[in-house]
């Protein structure tokens, strides 16, 4: 939809490396016999978990996590746990980074010392309160001061045991000689309780006060008083759980008789802990990006400048090429996504590739890290995810789960290994991966086919005497930069949930090497076996030196780069796109109750959605994807549960609770994608549930009443790609701004070349840029500068207007 104000979008990427020196964590040797794992949490909500590693005091996790942050948060935390012999998860320590501090660590690798984990430090959320100091006339007519404290509401309190809590607040007036405490009512099953309760505290006594003083000092110093608010979860029969506290000094009312503000909840004692033993450390590489996106109209000039790039001649004078030139060491993903969305990528890449081919030899075609290769790499990662899943996931699952030994290096064989048996295992796996790839042309995304066809045609024109180069032009991307990379690191492409263990990684490495060489057999002009440095790989590959492999590769490359429209030769195989444990509500129930929700294993494939009692069990219900009429988030108020979504079906919706906010977002995205082309998709939905004979959202009493809120629409432009063009343009603006000094140097180079024909003084520095037409390039840079300056001014204007007042809902006070 259209943005009407500044919008903030956050992306997080983390490489959880390894931990070390965990031996002293508990002061005993029991952890030497325990397995460990690591979790990532937004505040107190776990969003990712590594696999469990075998007994080690210095475990290597090596897992890469990437996700968009779907909600506000205060802390990003990493916990290290030990799994004991009784399968209990014992916390060893944690690393917590405040949101405000993430930029300090972004893009860098750090060793972080583990801190102790205790219930009093695990807090999240904020509280809205009001304090007022009134003068009160007593019965005998004298004056005294009274402090009024109103607990208005709280937001974002943590889940307790996966459920919304039953919160209450205690309010205390604390001073050197007193501590008066009062308590709110308990609110049931909510993380955002509305209290609206006011408490009165007498802070000075009247001059005629004759009864025994409750104060131990004659004149109490208001300067030393403070209000302490503690949030608790009512445990009923169990012990109450601390949720957080905040402290506000009464002297804040010195200049104003009323103070109303939001406060972030803090750990007990403000997180101060006594000195503890060394708990070990965790190595992390965190990348955190926050984009402040303006309303759409502000990006029109920059977007227009970029989208006309394919038409600019020479292509090196276009805005998109200039961006690639000044960001040679950085990614160009935002530009690729923007051009893809507007169907401009193929002509742009074709023009850039044609220019680069003029300076390329046949044996090094598209082997370097050029702008063309970077753009095509990014394009394949964006549009090829489903293609990889359909093609490789089934065989990679088999390889990773069967764990057969495939080591063929005599120097690395384990005791009892048989090199001939291992060679047979490896040959079988290579054959399966190779067949999956060469039979997958019908699934290759059209955009990839268009690019490959263009590359092939240009290579043929550039090297008319070498008929094999046309195959190298395509195989250097689809085999070397796409399939071989995905086989080597399946977890990076979401083909496997975790980084493979050492043995499986070795197997995948051997398969990937063989697939790279097999893919290059389309080029017969040189002996590819020379690429193998190891003699054992040379010997192994001889078994694949048959004409049939060459012909299969050529046939596949022809199919994915031809003009012929491809039709699938049969029923598409069912491929699991996402599966995991959820809570599912029994359909048709009209009341709220715990028994209405059951733990289920949810599985979404490209053909159906099914849920099972447990993983591996027969499905309890199977829903063909063509029956899905939509998928939308569900209001928390519907069942007093967070992270819920609904799958809209012809009869009754299916209500599902995900394990966390990131999972909920991913479930909605996957189900949306598989059902996006269904006929009869709903235009409106109910964001809440039908309970007690009425829809909670619109109060309509008829259960068949059409929805009261418009559905999230998938337009033709983003059926395959979930691309936010304003956000991508904002990122392009950030890239230009971060490289403004290089843009200035490029502008100076254009001016110098245009004025002084011949050798340049700064030739080495200017050679970093591709300047074919200095006048045209200079004009484009001038246009870019004007657009950047205008956007910078708009950002500053919005920031000054929208900067939230300290203590407001958007900028709560941190005591």
Buried (B, 14 or more C-beta within 10 A) or exposed (E): EEBEEBBEBBBBBBBBBBBBBBBBBBEEEEBEEBBBBBBBBBBBBBBBBBBBBEEBBEBBBBBBBEBEBBBBBBBBBBBBBBBBEEEEEBBBBBBBBEBEEBEEBBEEEBEBEBBBBEEBBBBBBBBBBBBBBEEEEBEEEEEBBBBBBBBBBBBBBBBBEBBBBBBBBBBBBBBEEBEBEBBBEBBEBBBBBEBEBBBEBBBBBBEEBEEEEEBEEEEBEBEEBBBBBBBBBBEEEEEBBBBBBBBBBBEBBEEEEEBBBBBBBBBBEEEEEEEEEEBBBBBBBBBBBBBBBBBBEBBEBBBEBBBBBBEBEBBBBBBBBBBBBBBBEEEBBBBBBBBBBEEBBBBBBBBBBBBBBEEBEBEEBBBEEBBBBBBBBBBBBBBBBBBBBBBBBBBBBEBBEEEBBBBBBEEEBEEEBEBEEBBEBBBEBBBBBBEBBBBBBBBBBEBBBBBBBBBBBBBBEBBEEBEBBBBBBBBBBBBBBBBBBBBBBBBBBBBBBBBBBEBBBBBBBBBBBBBBBBBBBBBEEEEBEEBBEEEBBEEBBEEBEEEEBBEBBBEBBBBBBBEEEBEEEEEEEEBEBBBBEBBBBEEEBEEBEEEBBBEBBBBBBBBBBBBBEEEEEEBEEBBEBBBBBBBBBBBBBBBBBBBBBBBBBEEEBBBBBBBBBBBBBBBBEBBBBBBBEBEEBBEEBBBBBBBEEBBBBBEBEEEEBEBBBEBEEBEEEBEBEEBBBBBBBBBBBBBBEEBBEBBEBBBBBBBBBBEEEEEBEEEEEBEEBBBEBBEBBBEBBEBBBEBBEEBEEBBEEBEEEEEEEEBBEEEBBBB
